[in-house]
């Protein structure tokens, strides 16, 4: 049995398409929720921690899954669905020569930068946890933040790690797809 590429006529195509729509809805609704909560925090306190509200909100019920986990999951699954249903737009000879070379360099650069950010945020998160344990108290991991890159807008470390890990997985997968032999349109 030969393996063929996913076509619009295949039953699996609609599954990937509908899953992508669900993932898109999760991402957009999480973005709207995060912006809304962050704006309220900014107006009340004059300061916000990027991703803290998203990291500390559970959906659909307490202690089930955080909004940041839903974002992490939906971006990766959504990307995979896009790569399966959108292969015709990049297959064959549509992106060739210097454009493909630039695309591959850009994707490799994104993968390297996001890997660095994952390692950086994870290392800082571990250091904060260790420092709290040495002081004799177990810190609330979900509330740890770092004032980087801007002192006035710190990032929640768990949120930052999840976001950059998703970005690394997606950019590394896109780089892999760009370097493997191109699919034939026929």
MDTraj code that builds the backbone (N, CA, C; nanometers):
import mdtraj as md
import numpy as np

residues = "UNK UNK UNK UNK UNK UNK UNK UNK UNK UNK UNK UNK UNK UNK UNK UNK UNK UNK UNK UNK UNK UNK UNK UNK UNK UNK UNK UNK UNK UNK UNK UNK UNK UNK UNK UNK UNK UNK UNK UNK UNK UNK UNK UNK UNK UNK UNK UNK UNK UNK UNK UNK UNK UNK UNK UNK UNK UNK UNK UNK UNK UNK UNK UNK UNK UNK UNK UNK UNK UNK UNK UNK UNK UNK UNK UNK UNK UNK UNK UNK UNK UNK UNK UNK UNK UNK UNK UNK UNK UNK UNK UNK UNK UNK UNK UNK UNK UNK UNK UNK UNK UNK UNK UNK UNK UNK UNK UNK UNK UNK UNK UNK UNK UNK UNK UNK UNK UNK UNK UNK UNK UNK UNK UNK UNK UNK UNK UNK UNK UNK UNK UNK UNK UNK UNK UNK UNK UNK UNK UNK UNK UNK UNK UNK UNK UNK UNK UNK UNK UNK UNK UNK UNK UNK UNK UNK UNK UNK UNK UNK UNK UNK UNK UNK UNK UNK UNK UNK UNK UNK UNK UNK UNK UNK UNK UNK UNK UNK UNK UNK UNK UNK UNK UNK UNK UNK".split()
xyz = np.array([
    [0.0850, -0.1178, 0.0000],
    [0.0000, 0.0000, 0.0000],
    [0.0893, 0.1237, 0.0000],
    [0.0750, 0.2061, -0.1002],
    [0.1585, 0.3254, -0.1077],
    [0.0945, 0.4395, -0.0293],
    [0.1818, 0.5177, 0.0336],
    [0.1350, 0.6307, 0.1112],
    [0.1174, 0.7507, 0.0185],
    [0.0032, 0.8163, 0.0286],
    [-0.0195, 0.9343, -0.0540],
    [-0.0388, 1.0556, 0.0357],
    [-0.0250, 1.1719, -0.0218],
    [-0.0385, 1.2952, 0.0538],
    [-0.1855, 1.3281, 0.0737],
    [-0.2156, 1.3973, 0.1800],
    [-0.3530, 1.4308, 0.2145],
    [-0.4138, 1.5244, 0.1096],
    [-0.5256, 1.4860, 0.0552],
    [-0.5970, 1.5648, -0.0461],
    [-0.7298, 1.6122, 0.0113],
    [-0.7893, 1.7131, -0.0504],
    [-0.9184, 1.7648, -0.0050],
    [-1.0278, 1.6593, -0.0093],
    [-1.0156, 1.5634, -0.0970],
    [-1.1171, 1.4591, -0.1101],
    [-1.1034, 1.3501, -0.0037],
    [-0.9906, 1.3445, 0.0659],
    [-0.9708, 1.2433, 0.1699],
    [-1.0565, 1.2746, 0.2925],
    [-1.1114, 1.1703, 0.3573],
    [-1.1919, 1.1940, 0.4778],
    [-1.1104, 1.2589, 0.5905],
    [-0.9820, 1.2281, 0.5979],
    [-0.8966, 1.2855, 0.7012],
    [-0.8741, 1.4351, 0.6868],
    [-0.8890, 1.4854, 0.5650],
    [-0.8673, 1.6284, 0.5412],
    [-0.9605, 1.7130, 0.6266],
    [-1.0883, 1.6772, 0.6279],
    [-1.1858, 1.7542, 0.7059],
    [-1.1597, 1.7424, 0.8556],
    [-1.1100, 1.6286, 0.8989],
    [-1.0752, 1.6132, 1.0409],
    [-0.9666, 1.7126, 1.0778],
    [-0.8598, 1.7171, 0.9979],
    [-0.7515, 1.8120, 1.0241],
    [-0.8014, 1.9565, 1.0158],
    [-0.8884, 1.9847, 0.9201],
    [-0.9416, 2.1194, 0.9037],
    [-1.0253, 2.1614, 1.0246],
    [-1.1139, 2.0743, 1.0703],
    [-1.1995, 2.1080, 1.1851],
    [-1.1187, 2.1176, 1.3142],
    [-1.0202, 2.0316, 1.3296],
    [-0.9326, 2.0404, 1.4476],
    [-0.8558, 2.1719, 1.4438],
    [-0.8106, 2.2134, 1.3249],
    [-0.7431, 2.3426, 1.3133],
    [-0.8360, 2.4561, 1.3541],
    [-0.9621, 2.4524, 1.3118],
    [-1.0579, 2.5555, 1.3504],
    [-1.0780, 2.5590, 1.5020],
    [-1.0850, 2.4436, 1.5645],
    [-1.0996, 2.4381, 1.7105],
    [-0.9753, 2.4980, 1.7769],
    [-0.8581, 2.4612, 1.7274],
    [-0.7337, 2.5160, 1.7822],
    [-0.7275, 2.6670, 1.7629],
    [-0.7697, 2.7146, 1.6460],
    [-0.7742, 2.8585, 1.6213],
    [-0.8672, 2.9292, 1.7169],
    [-0.9824, 2.8699, 1.7437],
    [-1.0769, 2.9275, 1.8395],
    [-1.0149, 2.9337, 1.9791],
    [-0.9481, 2.8277, 2.0203],
    [-0.8830, 2.8256, 2.1525],
    [-0.7768, 2.9348, 2.1603],
    [-0.6964, 2.9481, 2.0551],
    [-0.5904, 3.0492, 2.0560],
    [-0.6467, 3.1909, 2.0580],
    [-0.7471, 3.2182, 1.9751],
    [-0.8048, 3.3537, 1.9696],
    [-0.8766, 3.3872, 2.0999],
    [-0.9554, 3.2936, 2.1532],
    [-1.0266, 3.3219, 2.2781],
    [-0.9284, 3.3384, 2.3942],
    [-0.8188, 3.2635, 2.3950],
    [-0.7165, 3.2803, 2.4987],
    [-0.6486, 3.4151, 2.4858],
    [-0.6232, 3.4584, 2.3631],
    [-0.5629, 3.5896, 2.3402],
    [-0.6548, 3.7007, 2.3907],
    [-0.7822, 3.6938, 2.3566],
    [-0.8777, 3.7957, 2.4002],
    [-0.8865, 3.7971, 2.5530],
    [-0.8957, 3.6792, 2.6141],
    [-0.9012, 3.6698, 2.7596],
    [-0.7754, 3.7290, 2.8229],
    [-0.6580, 3.6911, 2.7715],
    [-0.5319, 3.7399, 2.8263],
    [-0.5164, 3.8902, 2.8139],
    [-0.5534, 3.9451, 2.6988],
    [-0.5448, 4.0906, 2.6796],
    [-0.6413, 4.1621, 2.7738],
    [-0.7612, 4.1101, 2.7872],
    [-0.8614, 4.1703, 2.8755],
    [-0.8138, 4.1718, 3.0209],
    [-0.7686, 4.0581, 3.0713],
    [-0.7237, 4.0486, 3.2103],
    [-0.5995, 4.1351, 3.2322],
    [-0.5083, 4.1359, 3.1373],
    [-0.3867, 4.2166, 3.1494],
    [-0.4194, 4.3651, 3.1494],
    [-0.5151, 4.4073, 3.0668],
    [-0.5546, 4.5488, 3.0662],
    [-0.6170, 4.5882, 3.2000],
    [-0.6991, 4.5027, 3.2565],
    [-0.7581, 4.5316, 3.3878],
    [-0.6482, 4.5431, 3.4928],
    [-0.5536, 4.4507, 3.4921],
    [-0.4421, 4.4540, 3.5864],
    [-0.3593, 4.5813, 3.5688],
    [-0.3351, 4.6216, 3.4446],
    [-0.2581, 4.7422, 3.4154],
    [-0.3308, 4.8666, 3.4666],
    [-0.4633, 4.8737, 3.4438],
    [-0.5389, 4.9913, 3.4877],
    [-0.5492, 4.9988, 3.6402],
    [-0.5585, 4.8836, 3.7070],
    [-0.5708, 4.8837, 3.8524],
    [-0.4378, 4.9061, 3.9227],
    [-0.3304, 4.8453, 3.8735],
    [-0.2017, 4.8473, 3.9439],
    [-0.0933, 4.9285, 3.8746],
    [-0.1129, 4.9613, 3.7469],
    [-0.0077, 5.0290, 3.6716],
    [0.1055, 4.9350, 3.6339],
    [0.0847, 4.8076, 3.6519],
    [0.1859, 4.7070, 3.6227],
    [0.1160, 4.5759, 3.5919],
    [0.1802, 4.4911, 3.5129],
    [0.1292, 4.3577, 3.4878],
    [0.2457, 4.2620, 3.4716],
    [0.2182, 4.1355, 3.4938],
    [0.3158, 4.0296, 3.4689],
    [0.2646, 3.9520, 3.3485],
    [0.3422, 3.9559, 3.2408],
    [0.3021, 3.8911, 3.1157],
    [0.2781, 3.7416, 3.1375],
    [0.1572, 3.6989, 3.1077],
    [0.1234, 3.5582, 3.1136],
    [0.0774, 3.5073, 3.2489],
    [0.0814, 3.5898, 3.3513],
    [0.0441, 3.5412, 3.4843],
    [-0.1041, 3.5059, 3.4938],
    [-0.1890, 3.5903, 3.4392],
    [-0.3328, 3.5618, 3.4434],
    [-0.3646, 3.4354, 3.3636],
    [-0.2977, 3.4170, 3.2509],
    [-0.3202, 3.2986, 3.1684],
    [-0.2656, 3.1741, 3.2375],
    [-0.1540, 3.1872, 3.3072],
    [-0.0941, 3.0737, 3.3767],
    [-0.1758, 3.0329, 3.4989],
    [-0.2460, 3.1252, 3.5607],
    [-0.3160, 3.0960, 3.6860],
    [-0.4669, 3.0826, 3.6709],
    [-0.5154, 3.0657, 3.5487],
    [-0.6580, 3.0446, 3.5245],
    [-0.6778, 2.9028, 3.4716],
    [-0.7701, 2.8318, 3.5339],
    [-0.7997, 2.6938, 3.4946],
    [-0.9263, 2.6891, 3.4111],
    [-0.9253, 2.6024, 3.3086],
    [-1.0449, 2.5812, 3.2258],
    [-1.0548, 2.4321, 3.1975],
    [-1.1635, 2.3670, 3.2042],
    [-1.2989, 2.4137, 3.2305],
    [-1.3340, 2.4189, 3.3793],
    [-1.2521, 2.3547, 3.4668],
    [-1.2794, 2.3625, 3.6097],
    [-1.1475, 2.3614, 3.6851],
    [-1.1526, 2.3945, 3.8133],
    [-1.0332, 2.4095, 3.8973],
    [-0.9438, 2.2858, 3.8922],
    [-0.8142, 2.3093, 3.8781],
    [-0.7096, 2.2061, 3.8767],
    [-0.7188, 2.1093, 3.7587],
    [-0.7869, 2.1476, 3.6515],
    [-0.7910, 2.0616, 3.5333],
    [-0.6788, 2.0992, 3.4379],
    [-0.6921, 2.2099, 3.3665],
    [-0.5882, 2.2549, 3.2731],
    [-0.5865, 2.4073, 3.2717],
    [-0.4680, 2.4604, 3.2705],
    [-0.4496, 2.6062, 3.2681],
    [-0.4679, 2.6570, 3.1258],
    [-0.5022, 2.7832, 3.1161],
    [-0.5183, 2.8442, 2.9837],
    [-0.3863, 2.8356, 2.9072],
    [-0.2738, 2.8544, 2.9762],
    [-0.1438, 2.8451, 2.9088],
    [-0.1195, 2.7047, 2.8526],
    [-0.1697, 2.6034, 2.9202],
    [-0.1562, 2.4667, 2.8694],
    [-0.2422, 2.4473, 2.7458],
    [-0.3629, 2.5033, 2.7458],
    [-0.4493, 2.4959, 2.6281],
    [-0.3846, 2.5677, 2.5099],
    [-0.3212, 2.6832, 2.5353],
    [-0.2521, 2.7564, 2.4285],
    [-0.1377, 2.6714, 2.3730],
    [-0.0571, 2.6154, 2.4631],
    [0.0562, 2.5316, 2.4236],
    [0.0086, 2.4153, 2.3361],
    [-0.0925, 2.3458, 2.3826],
    [-0.1474, 2.2309, 2.3111],
    [-0.2054, 2.2720, 2.1759],
    [-0.2874, 2.3767, 2.1740],
    [-0.3562, 2.4146, 2.0504],
    [-0.2620, 2.4716, 1.9452],
    [-0.1554, 2.5398, 1.9863],
    [-0.0624, 2.5919, 1.8852],
    [0.0125, 2.4790, 1.8162],
    [0.0549, 2.3795, 1.8924],
    [0.1290, 2.2686, 1.8318],
    [0.0372, 2.1822, 1.7458],
    [-0.0796, 2.1464, 1.7977],
    [-0.1737, 2.0650, 1.7201],
    [-0.2224, 2.1439, 1.5984],
    [-0.2518, 2.2733, 1.6167],
    [-0.2940, 2.3575, 1.5049],
    [-0.1878, 2.3660, 1.3967],
    [-0.0610, 2.3800, 1.4365],
    [0.0472, 2.3842, 1.3390],
    [0.0546, 2.2527, 1.2611],
    [0.0422, 2.1416, 1.3322],
    [0.0491, 2.0126, 1.2641],
    [-0.0645, 1.9997, 1.1622],
    [-0.1828, 2.0437, 1.2004],
    [-0.2961, 2.0383, 1.1067],
    [-0.2694, 2.1250, 0.9846],
    [-0.2148, 2.2439, 1.0054],
    [-0.1819, 2.3333, 0.8933],
    [-0.0781, 2.2686, 0.8030],
    [0.0211, 2.2051, 0.8628],
    [0.1250, 2.1426, 0.7797],
    [0.0700, 2.0250, 0.6996],
    [-0.0347, 1.9604, 0.7494],
    [-0.0953, 1.8497, 0.6755],
    [-0.1906, 1.8976, 0.5664],
    [-0.2725, 1.9979, 0.5964],
    [-0.3723, 2.0401, 0.4970],
    [-0.3201, 2.1470, 0.4016],
    [-0.2111, 2.2131, 0.4363],
    [-0.1617, 2.3202, 0.3513],
    [-0.0387, 2.2848, 0.2711],
    [-0.0098, 2.1559, 0.2572],
    [0.1139, 2.1167, 0.1899],
    [0.1172, 2.1571, 0.0433],
    [0.0016, 2.1667, -0.0217],
    [-0.0016, 2.2020, -0.1644],
    [0.0503, 2.3437, -0.1906],
    [0.0343, 2.4313, -0.0940],
    [0.0770, 2.5708, -0.1135],
    [0.2285, 2.5849, -0.1192],
    [0.3015, 2.4878, -0.0645],
    [0.4472, 2.4958, -0.0662],
    [0.5116, 2.3805, -0.1417],
    [0.4319, 2.2882, -0.1951],
    [0.4879, 2.1704, -0.2614],
    [0.5428, 2.2037, -0.3994],
    [0.6177, 2.1075, -0.4484],
    [0.6699, 2.1191, -0.5845],
    [0.7702, 2.2318, -0.5974],
    [0.7517, 2.3136, -0.6976],
    [0.8469, 2.4208, -0.7276],
    [0.7931, 2.5593, -0.6920],
    [0.7056, 2.5690, -0.5950],
    [0.6479, 2.6992, -0.5610],
    [0.7455, 2.7882, -0.4853],
    [0.8218, 2.7314, -0.3935],
    [0.9240, 2.8077, -0.3219],
    [1.0574, 2.7421, -0.3534],
    [1.1376, 2.8084, -0.4343],
    [1.2635, 2.7487, -0.4796],
    [1.3750, 2.8515, -0.4725],
    [1.4953, 2.8030, -0.4919],
    [1.6126, 2.8886, -0.5053],
    [1.6428, 2.9707, -0.3822],
    [1.6695, 3.0995, -0.4043],
    [1.7113, 3.1868, -0.2962],
    [1.5998, 3.2088, -0.1945],
    [1.4739, 3.2021, -0.2373],
    [1.3626, 3.2179, -0.1422],
    [1.3590, 3.1026, -0.0431],
    [1.3792, 2.9820, -0.0925],
    [1.3817, 2.8660, -0.0032],
    [1.5020, 2.8736, 0.0901],
    [1.6157, 2.9174, 0.0377],
    [1.7350, 2.9298, 0.1212],
    [1.7119, 3.0312, 0.2326],
    [1.6522, 3.1449, 0.1990],
    [1.6212, 3.2451, 0.3018],
    [1.5192, 3.1937, 0.4022],
    [1.4183, 3.1232, 0.3553],
    [1.3184, 3.0659, 0.4443],
    [1.3823, 2.9662, 0.5407],
    [1.4688, 2.8802, 0.4888],
    [1.5357, 2.7823, 0.5746],
    [1.6260, 2.8500, 0.6779],
    [1.6993, 2.9531, 0.6366],
    [1.7839, 3.0261, 0.7318],
    [1.6999, 3.0952, 0.8388],
    [1.5871, 3.1531, 0.7987],
    [1.4979, 3.2186, 0.8938],
    [1.4424, 3.1165, 0.9934],
    [1.3972, 3.0016, 0.9438],
    [1.3425, 2.8983, 1.0319],
    [1.4488, 2.8427, 1.1264],
    [1.5696, 2.8218, 1.0750],
    [1.6789, 2.7758, 1.1603],
    [1.7097, 2.8804, 1.2678],
    [1.7105, 3.0076, 1.2277],
    [1.7330, 3.1150, 1.3249],
    [1.6262, 3.1176, 1.4328],
    [1.4996, 3.1048, 1.3928],
    [1.3904, 3.0996, 1.4900],
    [1.4071, 2.9812, 1.5845],
    [1.4433, 2.8665, 1.5297],
    [1.4604, 2.7472, 1.6132],
    [1.5717, 2.7676, 1.7153],
    [1.6820, 2.8260, 1.6734],
    [1.7949, 2.8500, 1.7643],
    [1.7565, 2.9505, 1.8724],
    [1.6928, 3.0602, 1.8327],
    [1.6542, 3.1633, 1.9298],
    [1.5526, 3.1091, 2.0298],
    [1.4529, 3.0385, 1.9822],
    [1.3512, 2.9875, 2.0735],
    [1.4064, 2.8771, 2.1633],
    [1.5001, 2.7951, 2.1132],
    [1.5638, 2.6959, 2.1992],
    [1.6418, 2.7654, 2.3105],
    [1.7141, 2.8703, 2.2750],
    [1.7862, 2.9475, 2.3769],
    [1.6891, 3.0013, 2.4823],
    [1.5771, 3.0571, 2.4388],
    [1.4796, 3.1132, 2.5329],
    [1.4190, 3.0058, 2.6226],
    [1.3929, 2.8881, 2.5677],
    [1.3414, 2.7779, 2.6503],
    [1.4438, 2.7428, 2.7580],
    [1.5687, 2.7243, 2.7174],
    [1.6729, 2.6887, 2.8139],
    [1.6941, 2.8000, 2.9159],
    [1.6943, 2.9249, 2.8707],
    [1.7121, 3.0383, 2.9608],
    [1.5999, 3.0450, 3.0640],
    [1.4748, 3.0426, 3.0178],
    [1.3618, 3.0527, 3.1093],
    [1.3541, 2.9327, 3.2035],
    [1.3830, 2.8142, 3.1528],
    [1.3804, 2.6952, 3.2371],
    [1.4907, 2.7010, 3.3418],
    [1.6088, 2.7487, 3.3046],
    [1.7198, 2.7618, 3.3988],
    [1.6875, 2.8637, 3.5074],
    [1.6329, 2.9787, 3.4682],
    [1.5954, 3.0809, 3.5661],
    [1.4844, 3.0288, 3.6578],
    [1.3870, 2.9574, 3.6008],
    [1.2800, 2.8984, 3.6813],
    [1.3371, 2.8015, 3.7844],
    [1.4282, 2.7143, 3.7425],
    [1.4909, 2.6213, 3.8360],
    [1.5718, 2.6941, 3.9422],
    [1.6421, 2.8010, 3.9040],
    [1.7205, 2.8786, 4.0006],
    [1.6290, 2.9451, 4.1037],
    [1.5161, 2.9993, 4.0582],
    [1.4207, 3.0619, 4.1509],
    [1.3626, 2.9592, 4.2483],
    [1.3299, 2.8414, 4.1988],
    [1.2770, 2.7354, 4.2847],
    [1.3824, 2.6939, 4.3872],
    [1.5063, 2.6742, 4.3413],
    [1.6151, 2.6349, 4.4303],
    [1.6417, 2.7416, 4.5348],
    [1.6433, 2.8685, 4.4936],
    [1.6670, 2.9778, 4.5894],
    [1.5575, 2.9812, 4.6954],
    [1.4339, 2.9589, 4.6545],
    [1.3250, 2.9547, 4.7521],
    [1.3385, 2.8383, 4.8473],
    [1.3785, 2.7228, 4.7966],
    [1.3952, 2.6047, 4.8818],
    [1.5100, 2.6231, 4.9806],
    [1.6168, 2.6880, 4.9372],
    [1.7305, 2.7123, 5.0265],
    [1.6894, 2.8061, 5.1392],
    [1.6025, 2.9021, 5.1091],
    [1.5539, 2.9953, 5.2115],
    [1.4543, 2.9297, 5.3067],
    [1.4142, 2.8074, 5.2760],
    [1.3281, 2.7340, 5.3668],
    [1.1811, 2.7350, 5.3338],
    [1.1438, 2.7877, 5.2189],
    [1.0021, 2.7844, 5.1810],
    [0.9892, 2.7363, 5.0372],
    [0.8832, 2.6638, 5.0133],
    [0.8572, 2.6163, 4.8779],
    [0.7809, 2.7255, 4.8036],
    [0.8417, 2.7846, 4.6998],
    [0.7739, 2.8937, 4.6291],
    [0.6568, 2.8436, 4.5450],
    [0.5619, 2.9323, 4.5220],
    [0.4523, 2.9019, 4.4301],
    [0.5091, 2.9139, 4.2889],
    [0.5351, 2.8032, 4.2277],
    [0.6027, 2.7996, 4.0979],
    [0.5273, 2.8800, 3.9935],
    [0.3950, 2.8780, 3.9990],
    [0.3145, 2.9465, 3.8983],
    [0.3162, 3.0980, 3.9120],
    [0.3714, 3.1498, 4.0195],
    [0.3771, 3.2950, 4.0392],
    [0.5175, 3.3520, 4.0177],
    [0.6144, 3.2676, 3.9881],
    [0.7513, 3.3151, 3.9684],
    [0.7623, 3.3906, 3.8369],
    [0.8300, 3.5046, 3.8424],
    [0.8459, 3.5855, 3.7213],
    [0.9854, 3.6457, 3.7186],
    [1.0197, 3.6991, 3.6024],
    [1.1493, 3.7642, 3.5840],
    [1.1263, 3.8943, 3.5074],
    [1.1920, 3.9986, 3.5531],
    [1.1781, 4.1298, 3.4892],
    [1.2729, 4.1382, 3.3697],
    [1.2456, 4.0567, 3.2716],
    [1.3275, 4.0525, 3.1508],
    [1.2338, 4.0354, 3.0333],
    [1.2452, 4.1035, 2.9303],
    [1.3486, 4.1986, 2.8896],
    [1.3229, 4.3412, 2.9378],
    [1.2066, 4.3669, 2.9993],
    [1.1737, 4.5029, 3.0438],
    [1.1384, 4.4990, 3.1926],
    [1.1987, 4.5860, 3.2698],
    [1.1747, 4.5904, 3.4150],
    [1.0282, 4.6156, 3.4494],
    [0.9598, 4.6934, 3.3668],
    [0.8206, 4.7290, 3.3955],
    [0.7201, 4.6238, 3.3496],
    [0.7648, 4.5283, 3.2729],
    [0.6745, 4.4251, 3.2203],
    [0.7382, 4.2870, 3.2365],
    [0.7395, 4.2345, 3.3589],
    [0.8009, 4.1026, 3.3797],
    [0.7192, 3.9908, 3.3157],
    [0.7845, 3.8783, 3.2942],
    [0.7214, 3.7602, 3.2351],
    [0.7064, 3.6528, 3.3426],
    [0.5940, 3.5853, 3.3418],
    [0.5762, 3.4664, 3.4237],
    [0.6648, 3.3579, 3.3630],
    [0.7477, 3.2939, 3.4451],
    [0.8475, 3.2004, 3.3924],
    [0.7873, 3.0725, 3.3341],
    [0.6828, 3.0204, 3.3955],
    [0.6210, 2.8990, 3.3414],
    [0.5542, 2.9298, 3.2081],
    [0.4835, 3.0427, 3.2012],
    [0.4201, 3.0850, 3.0764],
    [0.5248, 3.1044, 2.9665],
    [0.6331, 3.1746, 2.9984],
    [0.7382, 3.2001, 2.8992],
    [0.8005, 3.0700, 2.8500],
    [0.8225, 2.9756, 2.9406],
    [0.8799, 2.8475, 2.9006],
    [0.7868, 2.7740, 2.8058],
    [0.6567, 2.7724, 2.8358],
    [0.5603, 2.7042, 2.7483],
    [0.5514, 2.7709, 2.6116],
    [0.5463, 2.9024, 2.6104],
    [0.5328, 2.9751, 2.4834],
    [0.6550, 2.9515, 2.3949],
    [0.7737, 2.9633, 2.4517],
    [0.8942, 2.9456, 2.3712],
    [0.9170, 2.7997, 2.3332],
    [0.8730, 2.7055, 2.4172],
    [0.8829, 2.5650, 2.3793],
    [0.7925, 2.5350, 2.2604],
    [0.6701, 2.5875, 2.2622],
    [0.5809, 2.5696, 2.1468],
    [0.6411, 2.6336, 2.0221],
    [0.6985, 2.7523, 2.0365],
    [0.7608, 2.8198, 1.9226],
    [0.8802, 2.7405, 1.8705],
    [0.9576, 2.6801, 1.9612],
    [1.0713, 2.5977, 1.9177],
    [1.0241, 2.4746, 1.8415],
    [0.9240, 2.4061, 1.8940],
    [0.8738, 2.2850, 1.8276],
    [0.8217, 2.3184, 1.6882],
    [0.7467, 2.4269, 1.6772],
    [0.6900, 2.4649, 1.5482],
    [0.7980, 2.5073, 1.4498],
    [0.8920, 2.5914, 1.4941],
    [0.9956, 2.6374, 1.4007],
    [1.0908, 2.5236, 1.3633],
    [1.1210, 2.4323, 1.4563],
    [1.2065, 2.3185, 1.4231],
    [1.1353, 2.2250, 1.3256],
    [1.0055, 2.2038, 1.3456],
    [0.9299, 2.1192, 1.2531],
    [0.9213, 2.1842, 1.1150],
    [0.8988, 2.3139, 1.1113],
    [0.8928, 2.3843, 0.9825],
    [1.0280, 2.3770, 0.9116],
    [1.1378, 2.3905, 0.9873],
    [1.2706, 2.3777, 0.9273],
    [1.2895, 2.2369, 0.8718],
    [1.2492, 2.1364, 0.9477],
    [1.2578, 1.9980, 0.9003],
    [1.1787, 1.9798, 0.7713],
    [1.0554, 2.0315, 0.7694],
    [0.9728, 2.0175, 0.6493],
    [1.0355, 2.0883, 0.5295],
    [1.1045, 2.1994, 0.5538],
    [1.1638, 2.2748, 0.4429],
    [1.2874, 2.2076, 0.3865],
    [1.3497, 2.1188, 0.4633],
    [1.4738, 2.0552, 0.4166],
    [1.4518, 1.9160, 0.3599],
    [1.3378, 1.8534, 0.3908],
    [1.3160, 1.7194, 0.3351],
    [1.2735, 1.7314, 0.1897],
    [1.2860, 1.6232, 0.1142],
    [1.2504, 1.6304, -0.0285],
    [1.1079, 1.6832, -0.0479],
    [1.0915, 1.7650, -0.1466],
    [0.9627, 1.8301, -0.1732],
    [0.8605, 1.7290, -0.2232],
    [0.7366, 1.7492, -0.1841],
    [0.6272, 1.6647, -0.2299],
    [0.5933, 1.6985, -0.3746],
    [0.5550, 1.5996, -0.4470],
    [0.5150, 1.6195, -0.5855],
    [0.3654, 1.6473, -0.5895],
    [0.3238, 1.7418, -0.6709],
    [0.1825, 1.7816, -0.6754],
    [0.0932, 1.6765, -0.7379],
    [0.1436, 1.5904, -0.8238],
    [0.0600, 1.4908, -0.8908],
    [0.0205, 1.3814, -0.7955],
])
top = md.Topology()
chain = top.add_chain()
for i, resn in enumerate(residues, 1):
    res = top.add_residue(resn, chain, resSeq=i)
    for name in ("N", "CA", "C"):
        top.add_atom(name, md.element.get_by_symbol(name[0]), res)
traj = md.Trajectory(xyz[None], top)
